[in-house]
Amino acid sequence: MAKNYVRLVLIFTILFFNLNNALAQHSVAREWNETLLDAIRLDFARPTVHARNLFHTSVIMYDSWAVFDDTANTVFLGQELGGFMCPFTGIETPIDINAAREEMMSYAVFRLLKHRFINSPNSSTTQANFDLKFTNDGYDINFTSTDYSNNSYAALGNYLAEQIIAFGMQDFSNEANAYQNQYYTPENIPLILDIYEDQNNLVNPNAWQPLAFDVFIDQSGNPFPLNTPQFLSPEWGQVTPFCLKAQDMEVLNNGFDSYVYKNPGPPEYIQNSVSNGITDPYKWHFALVAAWSSHLDPNDATLIDISPASLGNYDLDNFTDSFSDYQNFYDFYNGGDASTGHNMNPITGNPYQPQLVKRADYARVLAEFWADGPDSETPPGHWFTLLNYVSDHNLTVKKIEGQGEEVTDLEWDVKAYLTLGGAMHDAAIATWGIKGYYDYIRPISAIRYMAGKGQSTDPNLPSFDPHGLPLIPGHIELINTGDALAGANNEHVGKIKIFAWKGPDFIQNPDTDIAGVDWILGTHWWSYQRGTFVTPPFAGYLSGHSTFSRAAAEVLTLFTGDAFFPGGMGTFDVLQNNFLVFEEGPSESFTLQWATYRDASDQTSLSRIWGGIHPPIDDIRGRKIGVEIGVEAFNLSKSYFNKPEASEEETTNTAISVYPIPFNDYLTVKLKGEALTDVSFFNMRGELVMTKTIVSGEQINTQQIASGVYFMSFKDNDSQENIIRKVVKL
């Protein structure tokens, strides 16, 4: 059986974990979510873009349900979101509410997905799949009216799609220009991967370095049009968020204005000390990645227990973010972390059974499984597949927060998708805003750079350089005369060697070959990835996988009302020699196991270190921000599920809104009350460019100000508090 076919089968299995559950009848929201995930797998691997697609789709699915619910608030329809007003004049409540919901939802999602994936690399297949799904459900592709005044639920769906598309054109994602970068320029010249240079002459060893390929193939298996991929979404921090708060955002400049939410502070930077060696946090973090690379050889007989009895159950609150915390948490030599495992399964009341597996097989499978492989739905989409598994599980009781009455499949799905989608969307905004500003180096560049410099442990030994790698016996050493790596003329004597995975050069046939581990020249070090991919094309700090995964874990914990997977354990079966994509493996069959959603998230984080993608400094801070975003997304979503009881005063006043956004020469402000209000416009530098006194509903002439991004400031007439709105003039 061909490996790629087996891979597809395995991915199908992880979507559901149980084939019997996969055959169950699903809601229309679930069906469209699966259709979207299929489209993402065929698109370029763009975590930011697809987190946004998942969120926007989730919003219109939720609103299509909520508009006919007496106790719920819509998120977008008839509301203001990020300064964009989506007008809604109301529609008659249908006799068959479920049919109306399905019709409205199908038209809305269909129109949005047709728009968003029109330029996908597999557009013909993706568009045909959308059409097939839509027509098979009995809907008319040719019905495009947005006039819902005659109580057409199909037209209302088209209208909702039209509005969310318009919203997307002004949410600062730069969708109109295919999400292209506008300001970012890398500091370092590209690293030519397969031309092993003695020195990687970085301009800045703390900054991200582009990689140059003969052919670049992204994680979804799509050949890339450029052999040196650009930094993906360095300006994404400016995208309109869901739950991120303005008070948690800073505008910082590192060549351009970066919107940075939940600023974690800088990563570790390289030092020039002549005596720091392994005590330099920068060198420690990247040396650990090199050391863990030695764990990737199945000929190594080292066994570890990968069951919940030994793994998971670490409280992040115990991590204070000191260097000693990192040293104590990550096992530098043996791999893994300081998690303690679980004494017993709280659902069954029985202890978790140990599962001894080769460390090499476990590490290699983790690196591949959580990277999402060549059929990737990207990390945000991967967590939607896990959510769908939880929803399908026969032990799942569909009570939101585990409380109250059991809800229908449709209500469960739209509320879960809104919550998870909002978390994934904002995790992308926060993470990539940080990535764009700090612009931090990846291990492939840092390790090769330091190896080219020499060693930083002992000034009395050869090849000493303050920017060199620390010497670690058995892991990082100097090449001596007589060494197998010395070279025919001893040209490599005194250089750095690393005991690590040998790299893609040693794999000719991925169905049968294993690169293995051995001593290699330090400047030949590779992350554990395909030679046509190597590492994602954007800065390392923070880890997107860590942030996405921990945000998702918090959402699933809060939404289900249970920290544990259904039955107390989630599983994924890995078959011997039928899982790894770019080399043969694993050498034995075993089962990935997670007791809690947080345990699965933490395993995701470790996978990126074994994969050579991130050092620890990228990981923990991402986890902590993910926790905050997951909780905030859940709390905000929950506020839409049940309308607060409004006072008479509240019902007579509408929310403050500004429209249209973007605007040309005129825009309108609708205020609470009728009192005069001063409105001020500030540019991105904080300079006052215009002020005017207005009444509610007054049209403001803005011809005197140039096109660009502005902050509008005006006073709430009731509370006398200043209100800020971000607007765009075309």
DARAQUI-V25598 format. One record per residue. N is the residue number from 0. PHI is phi in degrees with one decimal (none if undefined). PSI is psi in whole degrees, 0 to 359 (999 if undefined). OMEGA is omega in whole degrees, 0 to 359 (NA if undefined). Layout:
N/PHI/PSI/OMEGA  N/PHI/PSI/OMEGA
This chain:
0/none/134/181  1/-65.6/143/185  2/-62.9/320/182  3/-65.2/325/177  4/-64.8/316/178  5/-60.9/319/179  6/-58.9/317/178  7/-62.1/319/178  8/-61.5/317/180  9/-65.2/319/178  10/-64.3/320/177  11/-59.8/321/180  12/-65.4/318/181  13/-67.2/335/178  14/-63.2/329/187  15/-125.2/336/182  16/62.0/350/184  17/-153.6/112/185  18/-65.1/330/178  19/-64.1/320/177  20/-66.6/326/182  21/-63.4/334/182  22/-83.8/356/182  23/-69.4/159/177  24/-71.9/132/181  25/-113.6/160/177  26/-70.7/165/178  27/-64.8/327/177  28/-64.0/316/179  29/-63.1/318/180  30/-62.0/317/179  31/-71.0/327/175  32/-62.5/317/177  33/-64.8/323/178  34/-64.2/318/177  35/-64.2/315/179  36/-60.0/321/176  37/-62.2/320/179  38/-66.2/321/178  39/-62.7/320/180  40/-62.7/335/180  41/-94.4/354/182  42/-95.1/173/171  43/-59.8/146/180  44/-76.4/90/184  45/-123.2/89/185  46/-57.4/321/180  47/-65.2/310/182  48/-61.4/318/185  49/-80.7/334/169  50/-61.2/319/177  51/-66.2/316/178  52/-61.0/318/179  53/-64.4/320/180  54/-69.0/309/182  55/-60.3/320/176  56/-63.9/319/179  57/-65.1/323/179  58/-62.6/312/183  59/-73.5/332/173  60/-68.1/317/179  61/-63.4/314/181  62/-63.5/326/177  63/-64.6/332/174  64/-83.8/314/189  65/-70.0/331/183  66/-61.6/338/179  67/-108.4/19/179  68/-114.4/129/185  69/-71.9/339/185  70/-105.6/353/185  71/-104.7/153/171  72/-101.9/141/170  73/-73.8/158/178  74/-92.5/320/188  75/-120.8/313/183  76/-65.8/120/182  77/74.0/12/184  78/-124.7/172/172  79/-105.4/129/178  80/-130.6/115/179  81/58.7/36/180  82/85.0/357/179  83/-100.4/127/180  84/-99.8/126/176  85/-106.6/94/183  86/-61.5/148/177  87/-153.5/121/183  88/-95.4/1/177  89/97.3/162/180  90/-150.1/151/183  91/-66.5/138/177  92/-67.9/126/185  93/-76.8/161/174  94/-68.6/313/178  95/-100.5/90/185  96/-63.3/319/182  97/-63.5/317/179  98/-64.0/320/179  99/-65.2/318/177  100/-60.4/313/182  101/-63.8/320/179  102/-65.9/310/180  103/-60.5/315/181  104/-63.7/317/182  105/-65.9/316/179  106/-65.2/318/182  107/-64.6/311/182  108/-67.5/317/179  109/-56.7/311/182  110/-65.0/320/180  111/-65.5/313/182  112/-66.9/322/176  113/-57.9/319/180  114/-69.3/312/187  115/-68.8/331/185  116/-109.5/18/182  117/-64.1/331/180  118/-109.0/22/177  119/-62.9/148/179  120/-60.2/339/176  121/-118.7/45/188  122/-57.6/318/184  123/-61.2/318/178  124/-68.6/314/183  125/-63.3/313/180  126/-63.1/321/178  127/-63.9/322/178  128/-64.8/320/176  129/-61.4/312/180  130/-59.9/317/183  131/-63.9/314/179  132/-59.9/314/184  133/-65.7/311/182  134/-71.8/326/177  135/-62.9/334/177  136/-84.0/0/174  137/91.9/18/183  138/-103.1/161/188  139/-101.6/113/180  140/-60.2/328/186  141/-81.4/353/178  142/-86.3/107/186  143/-119.5/5/182  144/-61.8/142/174  145/-110.0/9/181  146/-87.4/98/183  147/-95.3/11/184  148/-63.8/338/177  149/-93.5/21/178  150/64.6/38/175  151/-88.5/116/181  152/-75.4/333/174  153/-65.6/316/179  154/-63.9/322/178  155/-64.6/322/175  156/-62.5/316/176  157/-61.2/319/179  158/-63.0/316/180  159/-61.5/318/176  160/-62.8/316/179  161/-56.5/317/182  162/-71.6/319/180  163/-69.6/329/174  164/-65.3/316/178  165/-63.2/319/176  166/-58.5/316/180  167/-64.4/335/179  168/-77.4/350/180  169/-129.4/18/182  170/-93.1/13/175  171/73.6/16/173  172/-81.8/348/185  173/61.4/38/178  174/-59.8/324/183  175/-59.5/334/179  176/-112.5/36/176  177/58.1/33/175  178/63.4/24/183  179/-68.7/150/176  180/-67.6/144/182  181/-110.1/331/188  182/-128.8/331/190  183/-68.6/137/172  184/-135.0/128/180  185/-69.8/146/178  186/-75.8/324/188  187/-99.8/147/174  188/-73.8/157/184  189/-61.8/147/172  190/-89.6/120/176  191/-84.4/107/196  192/-64.7/317/187  193/-95.4/8/169  194/-108.1/98/189  195/-77.0/102/181  196/-88.0/144/177  197/-61.7/329/179  198/-132.7/131/171  199/-94.0/97/189  200/-80.2/75/179  201/-71.3/141/170  202/-67.6/319/181  203/-139.1/109/181  204/-72.8/359/174  205/-98.5/355/188  206/-110.5/153/179  207/-59.0/145/179  208/-123.2/127/174  209/-63.8/157/178  210/-114.6/138/180  211/-106.4/129/182  212/-121.1/158/164  213/-68.3/314/174  214/-141.2/127/176  215/-102.7/126/177  216/-120.9/120/187  217/-74.6/179/186  218/-67.8/344/175  219/-89.4/2/178  220/85.2/14/181  221/-94.5/125/172  222/-59.6/137/184  223/-94.6/142/183  224/-65.8/339/179  225/-116.5/142/179  226/-82.9/352/173  227/-126.1/89/185  228/-61.7/141/177  229/-76.7/162/174  230/-59.6/121/179  231/-78.8/118/168  232/61.8/45/179  233/-66.7/344/181  234/-105.7/15/187  235/-67.7/343/179  236/-59.9/339/181  237/-84.8/355/180  238/-64.4/141/180  239/-60.6/123/184  240/-88.3/176/174  241/-97.7/298/185  242/-114.0/347/180  243/-61.1/140/187  244/-102.0/144/181  245/-59.4/326/181  246/-70.3/346/177  247/-96.4/9/185  248/-113.4/138/172  249/-121.4/144/171  250/-98.5/110/183  251/-117.6/155/184  252/-125.3/120/172  253/-130.2/56/186  254/105.8/336/175  255/-158.9/164/180  256/-73.0/119/178  257/-108.0/134/175  258/-92.6/110/187  259/-114.3/112/176  260/-94.2/141/174  261/54.7/49/185  262/-51.9/116/181  263/-84.6/358/187  264/84.6/173/186  265/-71.4/157/171  266/-75.9/191/177  267/-83.2/133/179  268/-109.6/151/183  269/-66.9/145/181  270/-110.2/163/181  271/-107.2/15/182  272/-63.4/144/180  273/-88.1/3/184  274/-142.6/23/187  275/-91.4/320/179  276/49.4/233/183  277/-70.5/346/178  278/-78.5/350/174  279/-77.2/117/183  280/-54.9/320/179  281/-56.8/310/182  282/-68.0/324/179  283/-61.9/314/183  284/-61.0/313/183  285/-78.5/329/175  286/-65.0/326/176  287/-62.0/318/177  288/-59.4/316/178  289/-63.2/319/181  290/-65.2/319/179  291/-67.9/339/177  292/-64.6/339/179  293/-75.1/353/182  294/-89.7/8/192  295/-104.2/27/180  296/-114.1/114/181  297/-64.9/347/174  298/-74.0/347/174  299/-77.5/122/186  300/-85.3/5/182  301/-58.4/126/180  302/-108.0/144/175  303/-135.2/153/176  304/-86.2/117/182  305/-105.0/15/179  306/-82.6/164/175  307/-60.9/347/176  308/-64.5/334/184  309/-117.8/334/187  310/-111.8/148/177  311/91.9/184/176  312/70.6/41/175  313/-103.5/133/180  314/-90.8/112/181  315/-61.2/336/180  316/-63.0/341/179  317/-79.7/352/183  318/-98.0/115/184  319/-95.4/356/176  320/77.5/22/171  321/-85.1/162/179  322/-60.6/322/178  323/-63.8/328/175  324/-60.6/315/179  325/-62.6/316/181  326/-63.0/324/181  327/-82.2/332/185  328/-80.7/314/183  329/-93.5/131/177  330/-82.1/102/187  331/-57.2/316/189  332/-91.8/324/187  333/-101.6/347/182  334/86.2/162/179  335/87.3/188/186  336/-133.2/190/186  337/-90.5/18/179  338/-63.8/152/187  339/-106.6/348/183  340/79.0/181/184  341/-117.2/138/180  342/-66.5/321/181  343/-157.1/163/175  344/-77.7/117/185  345/-69.8/343/180  346/-82.7/314/182  347/-88.5/337/185  348/78.0/7/181  349/-107.2/152/176  350/-64.8/149/172  351/-70.5/137/182  352/-83.5/131/178  353/-59.0/151/176  354/-138.0/101/181  355/-85.3/125/184  356/-136.7/151/173  357/-58.5/130/178  358/-55.9/322/181  359/-63.1/316/179  360/-65.9/317/179  361/-61.1/312/183  362/-64.5/318/180  363/-66.4/317/180  364/-65.4/318/177  365/-57.4/312/182  366/-58.3/322/181  367/-80.6/316/185  368/-62.3/311/184  369/-81.7/343/172  370/-70.1/340/176  371/82.6/0/166  372/61.4/190/185  373/-74.2/350/177  374/-111.5/42/191  375/-70.7/138/166  376/-100.8/16/183  377/63.9/160/183  378/-54.2/317/177  379/-60.6/317/179  380/-67.3/325/179  381/-57.9/320/179  382/-73.0/335/171  383/-67.2/324/177  384/-66.1/324/177  385/-68.4/320/174  386/-58.7/316/180  387/-63.9/324/174  388/-60.8/313/180  389/-59.6/317/180  390/-62.7/325/182  391/-81.1/341/188  392/-63.6/136/184  393/-68.4/348/176  394/-96.4/357/179  395/-78.1/125/173  396/-103.0/121/189  397/-83.0/72/172  398/-116.9/121/183  399/-66.6/128/188  400/65.0/14/182  401/72.4/17/186  402/-129.2/164/175  403/75.2/201/181  404/-82.3/152/175  405/-68.1/137/183  406/-103.1/167/179  407/-69.8/163/177  408/-57.4/319/183  409/-65.7/313/180  410/-62.7/317/178  411/-58.4/313/184  412/-66.2/312/185  413/-67.1/325/179  414/-73.3/320/178  415/-65.6/317/181  416/-65.2/319/178  417/-59.5/315/183  418/-67.1/310/180  419/-68.0/319/179  420/-61.2/317/178  421/-62.7/320/179  422/-66.4/315/180  423/-65.6/319/179  424/-60.1/312/184  425/-77.3/332/173  426/-62.2/321/177  427/-64.8/317/181  428/-62.6/311/182  429/-65.7/314/184  430/-66.1/313/184  431/-76.2/336/170  432/-63.3/319/177  433/-67.7/316/178  434/-57.5/314/183  435/-65.3/322/182  436/-76.7/309/183  437/-79.2/335/168  438/53.6/49/193  439/-87.1/150/185  440/-68.8/153/174  441/-96.8/158/180  442/-56.3/322/182  443/-56.9/323/179  444/-82.5/317/184  445/-65.4/315/183  446/-68.4/315/178  447/-64.6/322/179  448/-62.3/308/182  449/-66.4/322/178  450/-61.1/322/178  451/-67.2/331/178  452/-74.8/326/181  453/124.6/218/181  454/-116.8/149/183  455/-117.2/19/184  456/-90.8/316/190  457/-138.7/112/179  458/-62.3/343/182  459/-88.1/353/178  460/-97.4/162/179  461/-62.0/158/172  462/60.0/35/178  463/-76.0/137/175  464/-155.8/134/179  465/-55.4/336/179  466/-97.3/10/181  467/-79.9/171/176  468/-74.6/148/173  469/-73.3/143/177  470/-79.9/128/181  471/-134.0/106/184  472/-51.5/133/180  473/86.0/350/182  474/-129.4/309/180  475/-133.4/116/185  476/-139.8/170/173  477/-89.0/146/176  478/-82.3/126/179  479/-106.5/166/175  480/-58.8/136/182  481/90.6/350/177  482/-68.0/147/179  483/-58.8/336/181  484/-96.0/6/186  485/-64.3/331/182  486/93.6/159/184  487/-60.0/327/181  488/-115.7/24/182  489/57.7/28/183  490/-68.9/343/181  491/-102.5/0/179  492/-61.4/134/182  493/89.9/351/178  494/-85.5/172/182  495/-87.3/136/169  496/-121.6/149/181  497/-127.7/134/174  498/-84.7/103/193  499/-155.6/172/172  500/-56.1/134/190  501/-76.0/338/174  502/105.8/171/186  503/-67.0/343/178  504/-60.9/339/184  505/-98.6/12/179  506/-121.2/111/176  507/-96.1/317/179  508/-121.7/106/183  509/-64.7/344/178  510/-76.5/339/185  511/-130.4/341/189  512/-95.9/149/172  513/-128.9/128/180  514/-67.3/318/181  515/76.5/185/183  516/-122.4/140/178  517/-165.5/175/173  518/-71.9/129/178  519/-132.1/158/172  520/-57.7/136/182  521/-58.6/328/179  522/-76.2/358/177  523/-104.7/11/185  524/-66.7/143/179  525/-128.3/146/164  526/-70.8/157/183  527/-80.0/78/183  528/-150.8/173/173  529/-62.8/147/178  530/-68.5/345/177  531/-94.3/6/180  532/-133.1/298/172  533/73.0/301/180  534/-159.6/150/182  535/-59.8/146/185  536/-82.9/65/173  537/-167.8/165/185  538/-60.5/157/184  539/-79.0/313/189  540/-86.0/118/0  541/-90.2/167/175  542/-70.4/119/175  543/-63.3/320/180  544/-59.9/317/180  545/-65.0/317/183  546/-70.8/310/178  547/-55.4/311/189  548/-68.6/318/180  549/-72.1/326/174  550/-61.4/315/179  551/-64.0/319/180  552/-61.3/320/178  553/-66.3/319/178  554/-60.4/311/182  555/-63.9/322/178  556/-62.8/312/183  557/-72.5/318/184  558/-67.1/318/180  559/-82.0/342/184  560/76.6/18/183  561/-148.8/131/178  562/-72.6/340/187  563/-97.6/149/170  564/-58.7/155/176  565/-53.8/133/183  566/78.7/0/178  567/86.6/5/179  568/-165.5/130/169  569/-96.5/145/184  570/-137.3/158/173  571/-147.2/120/182  572/-82.6/130/179  573/-112.0/127/184  574/-95.0/142/180  575/-54.9/127/176  576/57.8/19/181  577/-135.3/38/176  578/-134.6/308/184  579/-63.5/143/187  580/-94.7/316/188  581/-102.8/3/166  582/-156.3/166/183  583/-70.0/143/176  584/150.3/174/358  585/-74.3/170/183  586/-78.8/352/178  587/-149.4/158/176  588/-84.0/144/174  589/-160.0/181/184  590/-127.5/122/170  591/-67.4/138/184  592/-137.3/139/176  593/-138.4/130/175  594/-75.0/312/184  595/-120.7/165/176  596/-64.4/324/178  597/-66.8/324/177  598/-61.9/317/178  599/-62.2/318/178  600/-61.6/315/180  601/-64.1/325/176  602/-65.4/323/175  603/-56.6/314/182  604/-61.7/315/180  605/-64.3/326/181  606/-59.3/327/183  607/-75.3/337/175  608/-78.5/313/176  609/-60.9/329/178  610/-77.1/354/179  611/75.4/22/184  612/-96.5/325/184  613/-137.9/145/165  614/-84.7/168/181  615/-56.5/327/183  616/-61.0/332/178  617/-75.1/338/193  618/-85.6/294/190  619/-58.8/316/181  620/-64.7/327/174  621/-65.2/317/177  622/-57.8/315/184  623/-66.9/319/176  624/-66.2/322/177  625/-59.5/320/177  626/-57.5/311/182  627/-61.4/315/183  628/-67.4/318/179  629/-58.9/315/179  630/-65.8/316/181  631/-65.4/320/179  632/-64.6/319/179  633/-64.1/313/182  634/-63.2/319/179  635/-68.8/316/178  636/-59.2/317/180  637/-60.0/327/180  638/-65.7/336/177  639/-83.3/339/185  640/-68.3/328/181  641/-134.2/121/180  642/-65.9/134/173  643/-70.1/150/176  644/-71.3/116/185  645/-88.4/142/174  646/-75.3/166/179  647/-61.1/321/179  648/-63.7/320/181  649/-68.0/327/182  650/-76.2/342/181  651/-91.9/349/179  652/-114.8/140/178  653/-95.8/161/178  654/-66.1/155/176  655/-68.5/130/181  656/-142.5/153/179  657/-129.2/130/182  658/-156.4/157/352  659/-78.8/157/173  660/-130.2/123/358  661/-70.6/163/181  662/-122.5/167/176  663/-102.3/265/182  664/-103.4/348/183  665/-135.9/146/169  666/-147.2/161/185  667/-118.7/140/177  668/-116.5/125/175  669/-106.2/123/188  670/-115.5/165/168  671/-74.3/130/178  672/76.4/185/184  673/-118.7/4/183  674/-67.9/154/176  675/-63.5/143/182  676/-137.5/137/175  677/-83.7/127/177  678/-114.3/128/181  679/-122.2/142/177  680/-110.5/127/176  681/-118.7/139/176  682/-79.5/180/185  683/-65.9/344/178  684/-91.6/2/180  685/84.1/10/181  686/-85.9/134/177  687/-71.4/123/182  688/-114.6/345/181  689/-168.0/143/174  690/-141.8/149/184  691/-157.9/145/174  692/-96.7/127/186  693/-133.9/169/168  694/-114.7/164/181  695/-58.3/134/178  696/88.0/357/182  697/-74.2/139/176  698/-84.9/130/183  699/-101.6/129/176  700/-84.5/118/183  701/-114.4/22/183  702/-61.0/336/184  703/-77.4/347/181  704/-106.8/149/182  705/-75.8/164/175  706/-66.1/151/180  707/147.8/192/181  708/-99.6/134/181  709/-134.8/158/169  710/-108.0/124/175  711/-94.8/134/179  712/-122.5/128/176  713/-150.5/164/189  714/-102.4/133/172  715/-68.0/122/185  716/-65.7/336/182  717/-87.6/306/184  718/-86.8/344/184  719/64.1/16/176  720/-85.3/146/176  721/-75.7/133/179  722/-111.1/136/181  723/-115.5/134/173  724/-129.9/133/175  725/-88.7/128/184  726/-132.5/162/181  727/-129.6/127/172  728/-101.6/129/181  729/-76.7/999/NA
